[in-house]
Structure formats: structure tokens, C-alpha cells
């Protein structure tokens, strides 16, 4: 289970290849520079 800002975010998969997060409502959000996403999907890895 992943949490961000202490909020449970089920159903929001990370797309490491395209460096996006698909939110529960279907909105696609680009990874933030130097954000938590880099711990989940290290740059240069897909």
C-alpha cells in the first residue's frame, strides 16, 4: 500500500516507463522532479 501525504491512494498505479501517475479518476499526472516517484521508479529505469 502506498501513501502520499498520509493519505491512502488505492488504485493509482505508477507508470515508470512514461513517468506518470494515473489517479483514481483517470487523470494522468507527470512525475514531479525529485519527488517520491524517484524512490518508486528510479530515473533511467523502466
Secondary structure as GFF3:
##gff-version 3
##sequence-region A 1 46
A	DSSP	beta_strand	3	4	.	.	.	ID=ss1
A	DSSP	beta_strand	7	8	.	.	.	ID=ss2
A	DSSP	beta_strand	14	15	.	.	.	ID=ss3
A	DSSP	beta_strand	20	22	.	.	.	ID=ss4
A	DSSP	beta_strand	28	30	.	.	.	ID=ss5
A	DSSP	alpha_helix	37	40	.	.	.	ID=ss6
###
